[in-house]
Amino acid sequence: MIQRFCASNSFNGYSKQILLVSFLIGLFSCGEKKEKEFGPEMDKPKDYKVMKLGLRQAKINLDFPATIQGQQIIEIRPKVDGYVVAIYVKEGATVKKGQLLFRISNPQFEQEVVTATASIKSAVANVDAAKMHVEKVKPLVEKDIVSKYELEEAEYTLQAKEAALAQAEATLANAQTNVGYTILRSPEDGVIGLIPYKVGALVNSSNPLALTTLSNIDNVYAYYSMNEKQLLQFSAVTPGATIQDKLTKLSPAILLLADGTEYQVRGKIEIASGLIATETGSASFKAIFPNPLGIIRSGASATLRIPTNIDTALVIPQSATYELQDKRLVYIVTKDNKVSNVAITTIPTDNGQYFIITSGLKQGDTIVLEGLIGLKDNQQIIPKQAAIDSVYSKLP
């Protein structure tokens, strides 16, 4: 019986060993089967839409905030001290050259005119008396009754009296000029600005505020600035060898008024400063707009728009790019169908759908259009060329 029990236990242990080996073989086989089924599938390259870059025509609008100034801005200031006794124009009025604007009262100048006039009368009388004395002495000298020195003395006295008369006339002219300064007329055609002083105010040439300003707005200047980055972008997309050459080839400028409406008259871009100011890091430009109806006033704000046509532009959809650490990047496809990210600089189109490439890509490069989130640098793909017409269907 003991032998039978041992034989039974030995058989059971052997069975367990067989089952364990069978289980391990099955487990290894399942793992190998899963690896064969899923491993190669995970490593298999996927399809991605791509596009080969070519040159295209594009149109963008470059917008800049602008301030408006009249063609001529003149401060009307008094040249003499006095009280404002009359104001003949209203703020915002359109005036002509020579039109009366202000009258200033200063009794001192009027009194100086009276005094100078009286001095002239006295000087004239003295000259006449000196002339009579000369005429009286001449015959006496000829008859040797008196010495010729008396005649010379009389002539010198006449010259002194004539000089005194000339001085009196100059004093009168100066007094009349001062009186003339009390009447202020418009030096040019234009529009009157604010009038900070009222009747009765004491004014003089050293007052911090002018009596008013006169602006000639037959033409207006729209001043705007480009920072260094904008200036480089402008140079990149505009044909021409120099900045001035580029400006001459620009389309007429458009002015968007404060309410968003478009001013119907087109302007011409001119450069106002060829240097980048160290204080602001920008260069100043101006556009000249005719203003025959006087709609645009000096001091207004507006937006200057420069339509720019680019004949040879590299244009890509914005969806084909992504941002990383303040850089904009795209994936390009290399010869072995692997992808590599490249940093680019761009200018957005007006509708926000596309970018115009200014650096980072070149004609003939192939970029990935979709599915950028799952891509990794140096990953292999199966490129599928997208239909060009569908890619650029929303290009303005």
KOLMITOR-478211 format. One record per residue (C-alpha): residue number from 1; x, y, z; residue in one letter. Coordinates in nm, 3 decimals. Example, Ala and Ser with C-alpha at 12.3 -4.5 7.8 and 13.67 -1.06 7.14 Angstrom:
1 | 1.230 | -0.450 | 0.780 | a
2 | 1.367 | -0.106 | 0.714 | s
This chain:
1 | 0.000 | 0.000 | 0.000 | m
2 | 0.281 | 0.234 | 0.078 | i
3 | 0.433 | 0.173 | -0.262 | q
4 | 0.097 | 0.247 | -0.429 | r
5 | 0.066 | 0.581 | -0.243 | f
6 | 0.413 | 0.691 | -0.345 | c
7 | 0.351 | 0.596 | -0.703 | a
8 | 0.029 | 0.799 | -0.697 | s
9 | 0.201 | 1.112 | -0.558 | n
10 | 0.483 | 1.080 | -0.811 | s
11 | 0.233 | 1.070 | -1.095 | f
12 | 0.049 | 1.381 | -0.967 | n
13 | 0.373 | 1.583 | -0.941 | g
14 | 0.475 | 1.486 | -1.289 | y
15 | 0.133 | 1.601 | -1.421 | s
16 | 0.169 | 1.936 | -1.253 | k
17 | 0.507 | 1.988 | -1.413 | q
18 | 0.363 | 1.909 | -1.755 | i
19 | 0.076 | 2.155 | -1.700 | l
20 | 0.316 | 2.431 | -1.589 | l
21 | 0.538 | 2.386 | -1.892 | v
22 | 0.232 | 2.383 | -2.119 | s
23 | 0.107 | 2.710 | -1.963 | f
24 | 0.441 | 2.884 | -2.007 | l
25 | 0.465 | 2.771 | -2.370 | i
26 | 0.114 | 2.900 | -2.435 | g
27 | 0.186 | 3.232 | -2.264 | l
28 | 0.504 | 3.281 | -2.469 | f
29 | 0.316 | 3.191 | -2.786 | s
30 | 0.041 | 3.448 | -2.711 | c
31 | 0.296 | 3.720 | -2.645 | g
32 | 0.477 | 3.638 | -2.966 | e
33 | 0.147 | 3.639 | -3.152 | k
34 | 0.051 | 3.981 | -3.011 | k
35 | 0.393 | 4.120 | -3.098 | e
36 | 0.355 | 3.991 | -3.452 | k
37 | 0.001 | 4.132 | -3.477 | e
38 | 0.049 | 4.480 | -3.322 | f
39 | 0.422 | 4.568 | -3.318 | g
40 | 0.474 | 4.614 | -3.692 | p
41 | 0.139 | 4.795 | -3.717 | e
42 | 0.250 | 5.056 | -3.465 | m
43 | 0.576 | 5.121 | -3.654 | d
44 | 0.414 | 5.147 | -3.994 | k
45 | 0.436 | 5.501 | -4.151 | p
46 | 0.105 | 5.688 | -4.183 | k
47 | -0.036 | 5.895 | -4.464 | d
48 | -0.003 | 6.276 | -4.440 | y
49 | -0.123 | 6.545 | -4.678 | k
50 | 0.170 | 6.744 | -4.810 | v
51 | 0.222 | 7.028 | -5.057 | m
52 | 0.519 | 7.133 | -5.267 | k
53 | 0.572 | 7.508 | -5.246 | l
54 | 0.558 | 7.723 | -5.555 | g
55 | 0.549 | 8.097 | -5.617 | l
56 | 0.208 | 8.262 | -5.624 | r
57 | 0.051 | 8.604 | -5.646 | q
58 | -0.078 | 8.746 | -5.319 | a
59 | -0.229 | 9.068 | -5.192 | k
60 | -0.204 | 9.201 | -4.839 | i
61 | -0.300 | 9.525 | -4.668 | n
62 | -0.046 | 9.679 | -4.433 | l
63 | -0.229 | 9.890 | -4.173 | d
64 | -0.069 | 10.153 | -3.948 | f
65 | -0.221 | 10.397 | -3.696 | p
66 | -0.175 | 10.752 | -3.822 | a
67 | -0.219 | 11.110 | -3.703 | t
68 | -0.339 | 11.383 | -3.934 | i
69 | -0.182 | 11.726 | -3.972 | q
70 | -0.269 | 12.006 | -4.208 | g
71 | -0.038 | 12.104 | -4.488 | q
72 | 0.040 | 12.422 | -4.295 | q
73 | -0.013 | 12.493 | -3.925 | i
74 | 0.047 | 12.854 | -3.820 | i
75 | 0.031 | 12.989 | -3.467 | e
76 | -0.130 | 13.332 | -3.450 | i
77 | 0.055 | 13.523 | -3.176 | r
78 | 0.055 | 13.891 | -3.079 | p
79 | 0.374 | 14.086 | -3.140 | k
80 | 0.282 | 14.355 | -2.886 | v
81 | 0.132 | 14.370 | -2.539 | d
82 | -0.230 | 14.468 | -2.504 | g
83 | -0.589 | 14.374 | -2.429 | y
84 | -0.805 | 14.178 | -2.670 | v
85 | -1.085 | 14.416 | -2.765 | v
86 | -1.238 | 14.226 | -3.059 | a
87 | -1.249 | 13.873 | -3.201 | i
88 | -1.379 | 13.864 | -3.557 | y
89 | -1.382 | 13.486 | -3.622 | v
90 | -1.522 | 13.175 | -3.461 | k
91 | -1.345 | 12.852 | -3.378 | e
92 | -1.344 | 12.616 | -3.675 | g
93 | -1.421 | 12.893 | -3.924 | a
94 | -1.268 | 12.888 | -4.271 | t
95 | -1.085 | 13.213 | -4.345 | v
96 | -0.909 | 13.372 | -4.640 | k
97 | -0.568 | 13.534 | -4.653 | k
98 | -0.581 | 13.890 | -4.516 | g
99 | -0.910 | 13.841 | -4.330 | q
100 | -0.936 | 14.029 | -3.998 | l
101 | -0.902 | 13.800 | -3.695 | l
102 | -0.828 | 13.999 | -3.375 | f
103 | -0.787 | 14.354 | -3.252 | r
104 | -0.568 | 14.439 | -2.954 | i
105 | -0.584 | 14.767 | -2.768 | s
106 | -0.274 | 14.945 | -2.632 | n
107 | -0.318 | 15.322 | -2.581 | p
108 | 0.057 | 15.360 | -2.545 | q
109 | 0.112 | 15.290 | -2.916 | f
110 | -0.157 | 15.536 | -3.019 | e
111 | 0.003 | 15.799 | -2.798 | q
112 | 0.342 | 15.724 | -2.951 | e
113 | 0.192 | 15.796 | -3.294 | v
114 | 0.060 | 16.131 | -3.171 | v
115 | 0.395 | 16.219 | -3.014 | t
116 | 0.590 | 16.115 | -3.322 | a
117 | 0.358 | 16.315 | -3.545 | t
118 | 0.413 | 16.625 | -3.332 | a
119 | 0.788 | 16.567 | -3.335 | s
120 | 0.781 | 16.556 | -3.713 | i
121 | 0.600 | 16.889 | -3.730 | k
122 | 0.859 | 17.042 | -3.499 | s
123 | 1.144 | 16.890 | -3.700 | a
124 | 0.996 | 17.019 | -4.025 | v
125 | 0.979 | 17.370 | -3.878 | a
126 | 1.338 | 17.349 | -3.764 | n
127 | 1.449 | 17.234 | -4.110 | v
128 | 1.262 | 17.520 | -4.274 | d
129 | 1.422 | 17.770 | -4.036 | a
130 | 1.767 | 17.625 | -4.106 | a
131 | 1.707 | 17.651 | -4.480 | k
132 | 1.606 | 18.017 | -4.443 | m
133 | 1.921 | 18.090 | -4.247 | h
134 | 2.135 | 17.929 | -4.519 | v
135 | 1.961 | 18.135 | -4.787 | e
136 | 2.017 | 18.451 | -4.577 | k
137 | 2.391 | 18.390 | -4.525 | v
138 | 2.476 | 18.297 | -4.886 | k
139 | 2.455 | 18.651 | -5.037 | p
140 | 2.640 | 18.799 | -4.744 | l
141 | 2.927 | 18.559 | -4.801 | v
142 | 2.929 | 18.638 | -5.171 | e
143 | 2.965 | 19.011 | -5.087 | k
144 | 3.233 | 18.936 | -4.827 | d
145 | 3.018 | 19.090 | -4.560 | i
146 | 3.041 | 18.775 | -4.343 | v
147 | 3.290 | 18.494 | -4.332 | s
148 | 3.233 | 18.178 | -4.535 | k
149 | 3.257 | 17.984 | -4.211 | y
150 | 2.919 | 18.124 | -4.109 | e
151 | 2.770 | 17.974 | -4.426 | l
152 | 2.927 | 17.636 | -4.352 | e
153 | 2.791 | 17.655 | -3.998 | e
154 | 2.445 | 17.729 | -4.132 | a
155 | 2.465 | 17.434 | -4.373 | e
156 | 2.579 | 17.198 | -4.095 | y
157 | 2.287 | 17.318 | -3.883 | t
158 | 2.051 | 17.241 | -4.173 | l
159 | 2.193 | 16.888 | -4.204 | q
160 | 2.142 | 16.830 | -3.831 | a
161 | 1.782 | 16.953 | -3.852 | k
162 | 1.717 | 16.725 | -4.154 | e
163 | 1.863 | 16.430 | -3.960 | a
164 | 1.635 | 16.510 | -3.669 | a
165 | 1.342 | 16.514 | -3.910 | l
166 | 1.441 | 16.174 | -4.049 | a
167 | 1.465 | 16.037 | -3.696 | q
168 | 1.121 | 16.172 | -3.612 | a
169 | 0.978 | 16.011 | -3.926 | e
170 | 1.137 | 15.678 | -3.830 | a
171 | 0.986 | 15.707 | -3.483 | t
172 | 0.646 | 15.769 | -3.638 | l
173 | 0.687 | 15.470 | -3.870 | a
174 | 0.781 | 15.249 | -3.575 | n
175 | 0.481 | 15.375 | -3.376 | a
176 | 0.250 | 15.312 | -3.671 | q
177 | 0.398 | 14.961 | -3.710 | t
178 | 0.321 | 14.888 | -3.343 | n
179 | -0.031 | 15.014 | -3.394 | v
180 | -0.053 | 14.787 | -3.699 | g
181 | 0.046 | 14.491 | -3.482 | y
182 | -0.268 | 14.548 | -3.277 | t
183 | -0.470 | 14.433 | -3.581 | i
184 | -0.414 | 14.065 | -3.664 | l
185 | -0.508 | 13.929 | -4.005 | r
186 | -0.490 | 13.579 | -4.149 | s
187 | -0.153 | 13.514 | -4.317 | p
188 | -0.294 | 13.232 | -4.533 | e
189 | -0.616 | 13.056 | -4.627 | d
190 | -0.710 | 12.798 | -4.368 | g
191 | -0.923 | 12.687 | -4.076 | v
192 | -0.923 | 12.855 | -3.735 | i
193 | -0.846 | 12.634 | -3.437 | g
194 | -0.932 | 12.687 | -3.070 | l
195 | -0.937 | 13.041 | -2.932 | i
196 | -0.828 | 13.020 | -2.567 | p
197 | -0.847 | 13.397 | -2.498 | y
198 | -1.165 | 13.599 | -2.474 | k
199 | -1.235 | 13.970 | -2.510 | v
200 | -1.062 | 14.163 | -2.232 | g
201 | -0.776 | 13.917 | -2.187 | a
202 | -0.426 | 14.060 | -2.153 | l
203 | -0.196 | 13.904 | -2.411 | v
204 | 0.166 | 13.937 | -2.517 | n
205 | 0.420 | 13.757 | -2.730 | s
206 | 0.545 | 13.546 | -2.439 | s
207 | 0.208 | 13.387 | -2.357 | n
208 | 0.232 | 13.003 | -2.352 | p
209 | -0.079 | 12.971 | -2.571 | l
210 | -0.122 | 13.134 | -2.908 | a
211 | -0.431 | 13.341 | -2.981 | l
212 | -0.531 | 13.059 | -3.215 | t
213 | -0.386 | 12.829 | -3.481 | t
214 | -0.450 | 12.845 | -3.851 | l
215 | -0.428 | 12.520 | -4.044 | s
216 | -0.423 | 12.491 | -4.419 | n
217 | -0.602 | 12.164 | -4.494 | i
218 | -0.622 | 12.177 | -4.873 | d
219 | -0.382 | 11.885 | -4.841 | n
220 | -0.334 | 11.681 | -4.524 | v
221 | -0.044 | 11.468 | -4.407 | y
222 | -0.101 | 11.128 | -4.245 | a
223 | 0.203 | 11.053 | -4.030 | y
224 | 0.272 | 10.691 | -3.931 | y
225 | 0.565 | 10.483 | -3.808 | s
226 | 0.720 | 10.144 | -3.884 | m
227 | 0.924 | 9.966 | -3.621 | n
228 | 1.236 | 9.780 | -3.722 | e
229 | 1.057 | 9.447 | -3.766 | k
230 | 0.781 | 9.601 | -3.977 | q
231 | 1.039 | 9.784 | -4.185 | l
232 | 1.219 | 9.457 | -4.259 | l
233 | 0.893 | 9.287 | -4.352 | q
234 | 0.799 | 9.579 | -4.574 | f
235 | 1.136 | 9.558 | -4.747 | s
236 | 1.095 | 9.182 | -4.794 | a
237 | 0.759 | 9.195 | -4.973 | v
238 | 0.798 | 9.522 | -5.168 | t
239 | 1.005 | 9.531 | -5.490 | p
240 | 1.275 | 9.795 | -5.527 | g
241 | 1.641 | 9.851 | -5.450 | a
242 | 1.602 | 10.129 | -5.191 | t
243 | 1.329 | 10.241 | -4.953 | i
244 | 1.250 | 10.541 | -5.170 | q
245 | 1.236 | 10.317 | -5.476 | d
246 | 1.001 | 10.080 | -5.296 | k
247 | 0.773 | 10.371 | -5.196 | l
248 | 0.741 | 10.488 | -5.555 | t
249 | 0.621 | 10.142 | -5.660 | k
250 | 0.352 | 10.119 | -5.395 | l
251 | -0.017 | 10.133 | -5.476 | s
252 | -0.198 | 10.455 | -5.373 | p
253 | -0.254 | 10.470 | -4.997 | a
254 | -0.598 | 10.432 | -4.841 | i
255 | -0.711 | 10.631 | -4.536 | l
256 | -0.957 | 10.473 | -4.294 | l
257 | -1.124 | 10.744 | -4.087 | l
258 | -1.198 | 10.720 | -3.715 | a
259 | -1.547 | 10.576 | -3.778 | d
260 | -1.403 | 10.303 | -4.000 | g
261 | -1.520 | 10.453 | -4.328 | t
262 | -1.282 | 10.469 | -4.620 | e
263 | -1.181 | 10.812 | -4.744 | y
264 | -1.255 | 10.815 | -5.115 | q
265 | -0.947 | 11.014 | -5.222 | v
266 | -0.625 | 10.813 | -5.245 | r
267 | -0.290 | 10.935 | -5.113 | g
268 | 0.077 | 10.913 | -5.198 | k
269 | 0.335 | 10.769 | -4.959 | i
270 | 0.646 | 10.973 | -4.884 | e
271 | 0.929 | 10.914 | -4.642 | i
272 | 0.954 | 11.167 | -4.359 | a
273 | 1.264 | 11.033 | -4.187 | s
274 | 1.520 | 10.794 | -4.327 | g
275 | 1.654 | 10.705 | -3.983 | l
276 | 1.528 | 10.474 | -3.709 | i
277 | 1.487 | 10.685 | -3.396 | a
278 | 1.677 | 10.537 | -3.104 | t
279 | 1.409 | 10.660 | -2.861 | e
280 | 1.121 | 10.477 | -3.030 | t
281 | 1.296 | 10.221 | -3.250 | g
282 | 1.086 | 10.326 | -3.548 | s
283 | 1.110 | 10.525 | -3.871 | a
284 | 0.854 | 10.793 | -3.961 | s
285 | 0.664 | 10.811 | -4.288 | f
286 | 0.387 | 11.031 | -4.422 | k
287 | 0.119 | 11.006 | -4.686 | a
288 | -0.024 | 11.312 | -4.862 | i
289 | -0.399 | 11.324 | -4.925 | f
290 | -0.583 | 11.598 | -5.116 | p
291 | -0.864 | 11.741 | -4.902 | n
292 | -1.069 | 11.962 | -5.135 | p
293 | -1.387 | 11.944 | -4.927 | l
294 | -1.214 | 11.996 | -4.593 | g
295 | -1.358 | 11.673 | -4.452 | i
296 | -1.034 | 11.575 | -4.277 | i
297 | -0.923 | 11.809 | -4.001 | r
298 | -0.580 | 11.860 | -3.854 | s
299 | -0.526 | 11.661 | -3.534 | g
300 | -0.758 | 11.376 | -3.633 | a
301 | -0.666 | 11.010 | -3.597 | s
302 | -0.697 | 10.751 | -3.872 | a
303 | -0.558 | 10.424 | -4.003 | t
304 | -0.331 | 10.425 | -4.304 | l
305 | -0.366 | 10.121 | -4.529 | r
306 | -0.106 | 10.029 | -4.789 | i
307 | -0.233 | 9.769 | -5.039 | p
308 | 0.061 | 9.554 | -5.146 | t
309 | 0.064 | 9.314 | -5.440 | n
310 | 0.328 | 9.040 | -5.432 | i
311 | 0.391 | 8.860 | -5.761 | d
312 | 0.634 | 8.597 | -5.631 | t
313 | 0.519 | 8.497 | -5.284 | a
314 | 0.546 | 8.173 | -5.091 | l
315 | 0.202 | 8.126 | -4.934 | v
316 | 0.104 | 7.849 | -4.693 | i
317 | -0.211 | 7.783 | -4.489 | p
318 | -0.188 | 7.894 | -4.127 | q
319 | -0.312 | 7.548 | -4.026 | s
320 | 0.015 | 7.403 | -4.162 | a
321 | 0.213 | 7.583 | -3.889 | t
322 | 0.244 | 7.565 | -3.514 | y
323 | 0.399 | 7.778 | -3.240 | e
324 | 0.667 | 7.675 | -2.994 | l
325 | 0.854 | 7.908 | -2.759 | q
326 | 0.757 | 8.225 | -2.948 | d
327 | 0.860 | 8.068 | -3.279 | k
328 | 0.642 | 7.963 | -3.569 | r
329 | 0.740 | 7.632 | -3.727 | l
330 | 0.644 | 7.395 | -4.007 | v
331 | 0.734 | 7.037 | -4.089 | y
332 | 0.918 | 6.986 | -4.418 | i
333 | 0.953 | 6.647 | -4.584 | v
334 | 1.308 | 6.531 | -4.656 | t
335 | 1.422 | 6.303 | -4.939 | k
336 | 1.372 | 5.985 | -4.736 | d
337 | 1.015 | 6.091 | -4.647 | n
338 | 1.111 | 6.190 | -4.296 | k
339 | 0.992 | 6.517 | -4.144 | v
340 | 1.199 | 6.796 | -3.992 | s
341 | 1.070 | 7.110 | -3.820 | n
342 | 1.184 | 7.447 | -3.953 | v
343 | 1.137 | 7.794 | -3.802 | a
344 | 0.979 | 8.053 | -4.032 | i
345 | 0.894 | 8.423 | -4.032 | t
346 | 0.564 | 8.527 | -4.180 | t
347 | 0.317 | 8.801 | -4.264 | i
348 | -0.051 | 8.709 | -4.220 | p
349 | -0.302 | 8.770 | -4.498 | t
350 | -0.606 | 8.986 | -4.429 | d
351 | -0.850 | 8.696 | -4.388 | n
352 | -0.632 | 8.517 | -4.133 | g
353 | -0.622 | 8.194 | -4.335 | q
354 | -0.272 | 8.208 | -4.483 | y
355 | 0.083 | 8.319 | -4.415 | f
356 | 0.321 | 8.481 | -4.661 | i
357 | 0.668 | 8.343 | -4.593 | i
358 | 0.947 | 8.598 | -4.557 | t
359 | 1.218 | 8.355 | -4.444 | s
360 | 1.271 | 7.987 | -4.353 | g
361 | 1.127 | 7.821 | -4.664 | l
362 | 1.209 | 7.826 | -5.035 | k
363 | 1.046 | 7.733 | -5.359 | q
364 | 1.037 | 7.355 | -5.406 | g
365 | 1.018 | 7.266 | -5.034 | d
366 | 0.747 | 7.017 | -4.940 | t
367 | 0.556 | 7.083 | -4.617 | i
368 | 0.307 | 6.879 | -4.414 | v
369 | -0.040 | 7.032 | -4.422 | l
370 | -0.235 | 6.844 | -4.154 | e
371 | -0.194 | 6.631 | -3.841 | g
372 | 0.100 | 6.822 | -3.697 | l
373 | 0.016 | 6.744 | -3.334 | i
374 | 0.112 | 6.378 | -3.357 | g
375 | 0.426 | 6.434 | -3.561 | l
376 | 0.777 | 6.414 | -3.427 | k
377 | 1.102 | 6.534 | -3.572 | d
378 | 1.269 | 6.268 | -3.793 | n
379 | 0.949 | 6.063 | -3.811 | q
380 | 0.888 | 5.879 | -4.138 | q
381 | 0.559 | 5.937 | -4.321 | i
382 | 0.382 | 5.848 | -4.643 | i
383 | 0.338 | 6.183 | -4.824 | p
384 | 0.015 | 6.234 | -5.015 | k
385 | 0.010 | 6.539 | -5.242 | q
386 | -0.292 | 6.763 | -5.176 | a
387 | -0.492 | 6.934 | -5.452 | a
388 | -0.341 | 7.281 | -5.490 | i
389 | -0.673 | 7.444 | -5.585 | d
390 | -0.837 | 7.324 | -5.263 | s
391 | -0.543 | 7.444 | -5.053 | v
392 | -0.566 | 7.800 | -5.192 | y
393 | -0.945 | 7.818 | -5.231 | s
394 | -0.971 | 8.090 | -4.962 | k
395 | -0.668 | 8.295 | -5.069 | l
396 | -0.777 | 8.660 | -5.112 | p
